[in-house]
Amino acid sequence: MMQSKRCPNDNHGRMVVRIRFCPSCGEVLNKNIVSRKCPEDTHTQMRRSRNSYCMNCGTGLLEERRG
């Protein structure tokens, strides 16, 4: 039997989550929060915080930036 890796982010086990996407794995944590498009400077801040995914829009932050 294959075991999937568990995300180390504690938001997965919380009853009340105030972000839409997990910053570690990108999974939707709270589907009731409206997803929104973020400006690049917001993504830059999240990269500096060592997030792999945007908590607002779910965009992968470690992917190469385009143009």
C-alpha positions in Angstrom: 0.0 0.0 0.0 1.3 3.4 -0.9 1.4 6.1 1.7 1.1 9.7 0.7 3.3 12.3 2.4 1.5 14.4 4.9 1.8 18.1 4.5 3.7 19.6 7.5 1.4 22.7 7.6 -0.8 22.8 10.7 -3.7 24.5 8.9 -4.9 21.1 7.5 -6.0 20.0 11.0 -7.7 23.2 12.1 -11.4 23.7 12.4 -11.3 27.3 11.3 -8.9 28.2 8.5 -8.6 31.8 7.4 -6.7 31.2 4.2 -8.0 29.6 0.9 -4.9 27.6 -0.1 -2.1 25.9 1.9 1.2 27.8 1.5 3.1 24.5 1.6 1.3 22.1 -0.7 -1.3 24.4 -2.5 -4.3 22.3 -1.5 -7.6 24.1 -1.0 -8.2 24.5 2.8 -11.3 26.7 2.9 -13.4 26.7 -0.3 -15.7 29.4 1.2 -13.0 32.1 0.8 -13.2 33.7 -2.7 -10.0 33.1 -4.8 -8.5 36.3 -6.1 -5.7 37.2 -8.5 -2.7 38.7 -6.7 -0.3 41.3 -7.9 3.3 40.2 -8.4 4.6 42.2 -5.3 2.3 40.1 -3.1 3.8 36.9 -4.5 7.3 38.4 -4.0 6.5 38.9 -0.3 5.3 35.3 0.0 8.4 34.0 -1.7 10.5 35.9 0.9 8.4 34.1 3.6 9.5 30.8 2.0 5.9 29.9 0.9 5.7 27.4 -2.0 2.2 28.5 -3.0 0.1 31.7 -2.7 -2.4 31.6 0.2 -4.9 33.7 -1.8 -4.8 32.4 -5.4 -2.9 29.1 -5.1 -0.3 30.0 -7.7 3.0 28.1 -7.4 5.6 30.5 -6.2 8.7 28.4 -6.9 7.9 28.2 -10.7 10.0 30.4 -12.9 8.4 33.8 -13.4 7.4 34.6 -16.9 8.5 37.7 -18.8 
